[in-house]
Amino acid sequence: MSGAAAAVVRRGAAAFLSAAAARCPRQSPCLPTVRGVYGTRATFTTMVQQTEVGVEPPADPGAPTIFSRIIAGEIPAARVYEDDKCVVIRDVSPQAPVHLLVLPRKKLTQLSKADEQDVPLLGHLLFVAQKVAKQEGLAKGFRVVINDGKEGQQSVYHLHVHVIGGRQLNWPPG
């Protein structure tokens, strides 16, 4: 277990957020930062790094996620696009020169939990993915990824579409 994750287990969120603040200098490209309820400075990147592997779905699927809080404007994020159905942000831990996340405004925990009424929304998310890929200059190609469930490496249980590009991508991915 990493030191940051161990801090969460041993001393709670306040210790983790304090450690994250110490690792991220004030004039760092790892911004945006989040000021939590403890008044400490942590980055979204360091908060997500503790859960880089897939995790079990939450017991309460209606509980707020970091993405629902970003959509609500409670947490700052670099927004690239938004409409009445979704918000697109830059990933704070990019895996390529361009790494965007398409977040539906409707809380849908997983692709595998979608039903017939979600078909128009799912189509819209893919349409927006290609739209922002063009906007970002990814004419040579890009990858669209949706992680689903623990074994699919899903770490945030709010459906999101990764748009990755800006370099030659490798196959197989994982």
C-alpha positions in Angstrom: 0.0 0.0 0.0 1.4 3.4 -0.9 2.2 5.9 1.8 -0.7 8.2 0.8 -3.2 5.3 0.9 -1.7 4.1 4.2 -2.2 7.6 5.6 -5.9 7.3 4.8 -6.2 4.0 6.5 -4.2 5.0 9.6 -5.1 8.6 10.2 -8.1 9.4 8.0 -8.8 11.9 5.3 -7.2 14.9 7.1 -3.8 13.2 7.1 -4.1 12.1 3.5 -5.0 15.6 2.3 -2.2 17.2 4.3 0.3 14.7 2.8 -1.1 15.5 -0.7 -0.7 19.2 -0.1 2.9 18.7 0.8 3.7 16.8 -2.4 2.1 19.4 -4.7 3.9 22.8 -4.7 1.7 25.9 -4.9 2.8 26.7 -8.5 2.4 23.2 -9.7 0.9 21.9 -13.0 -1.0 19.3 -10.9 -3.7 21.9 -10.3 -6.7 22.2 -10.1 -6.7 21.8 -6.3 -9.4 21.1 -3.9 -9.8 22.6 -0.5 -11.6 20.0 1.5 -13.6 20.3 4.7 -10.4 20.2 6.6 -9.0 23.3 4.9 -6.0 21.5 3.5 -4.9 21.6 -0.1 -5.0 18.4 -2.2 -5.1 17.7 -5.9 -7.7 15.7 -7.7 -4.8 13.7 -9.1 -3.5 12.6 -5.7 -7.1 11.8 -4.5 -7.6 9.5 -7.5 -4.1 7.9 -7.4 -5.1 6.1 -4.2 -7.7 4.2 -6.2 -5.9 3.5 -9.5 -7.1 -0.1 -9.4 -10.7 -1.0 -9.8 -12.8 -0.9 -6.7 -16.0 -2.4 -5.5 -19.1 -0.3 -6.2 -20.3 1.8 -3.3 -22.9 0.4 -1.0 -25.1 3.5 -1.7 -25.1 4.0 -5.5 -26.9 7.3 -4.9 -24.0 8.8 -2.9 -22.2 11.7 -4.5 -19.0 11.0 -6.4 -16.1 13.3 -7.2 -17.6 13.6 -10.8 -21.1 14.6 -9.5 -19.4 17.2 -7.4 -17.5 18.5 -10.4 -20.6 18.6 -12.5 -22.4 20.6 -9.7 -19.5 23.1 -9.6 -18.5 22.1 -6.0 -15.0 21.1 -7.2 -13.1 23.0 -9.9 -12.1 21.3 -13.1 -10.8 22.3 -16.5 -14.0 22.2 -18.5 -13.6 21.7 -22.3 -17.3 21.4 -23.3 -20.7 21.2 -21.7 -24.3 20.9 -22.8 -27.6 20.0 -21.1 -26.6 16.2 -21.0 -22.9 16.2 -20.2 -19.8 18.0 -19.2 -16.3 17.3 -20.6 -13.2 17.9 -18.4 -9.5 17.4 -18.8 -8.2 14.4 -16.9 -5.9 15.5 -14.1 -3.8 12.4 -14.5 -3.5 12.3 -18.3 -2.3 9.1 -20.0 -1.6 10.9 -23.3 -1.2 14.5 -24.5 -5.0 14.7 -24.7 -7.0 12.9 -22.1 -10.6 14.1 -21.6 -13.5 12.7 -19.5 -17.0 12.9 -20.8 -19.3 12.9 -17.8 -23.1 12.5 -18.1 -25.1 14.9 -15.9 -27.4 12.0 -15.1 -25.9 9.8 -12.4 -25.4 6.4 -14.0 -23.0 4.3 -12.0 -21.8 1.8 -14.7 -22.4 1.0 -18.4 -23.5 -2.4 -17.3 -26.3 -0.8 -15.2 -27.7 1.1 -18.2 -31.1 0.2 -19.6 -33.2 1.0 -22.7 -34.0 4.5 -21.5 -30.3 5.4 -21.4 -29.7 4.6 -25.1 -30.1 8.2 -26.3 -27.7 9.5 -23.5 -25.1 6.8 -24.3 -25.2 7.8 -28.0 -24.9 11.4 -27.1 -21.8 10.7 -24.9 -20.1 9.0 -27.9 -21.1 11.8 -30.3 -19.7 14.4 -27.9 -16.5 12.3 -27.5 -15.8 12.6 -31.3 -16.8 16.2 -31.3 -14.3 17.2 -28.6 -11.6 14.9 -30.2 -12.0 17.0 -33.3 -11.9 20.2 -31.3 -8.7 19.1 -29.6 -7.0 18.4 -33.0 -7.0 14.6 -32.9 -7.5 14.1 -36.6 -4.9 11.3 -36.7 -7.0 9.2 -34.3 -8.0 8.7 -30.7 -9.3 6.1 -28.3 -12.6 6.0 -26.4 -12.7 3.9 -23.2 -15.3 3.1 -20.7 -14.2 1.1 -17.6 -16.9 -1.0 -16.0 -16.8 -2.6 -12.6 -13.9 -3.7 -10.5 -12.2 -6.0 -13.0 -12.7 -3.3 -15.7 -10.6 -1.0 -13.5 -13.5 1.4 -12.7 -12.4 3.6 -9.8 -15.2 6.2 -9.8 -18.8 4.9 -10.0 -20.2 7.6 -12.2 -20.1 6.5 -15.8 -17.5 8.4 -17.7 -16.0 8.1 -21.2 -12.3 8.6 -21.6 -11.1 10.3 -24.8 -7.4 9.7 -25.2 -5.1 10.8 -28.0 -2.3 13.1 -29.3 0.3 10.3 -29.7 0.6 6.8 -31.1 -1.4 4.6 -28.8 -0.4 0.9 -28.1 -2.4 -2.2 -28.4 -3.4 -4.2 -26.4 -4.1 -1.5 -23.8 -4.1 -3.6 -20.6 
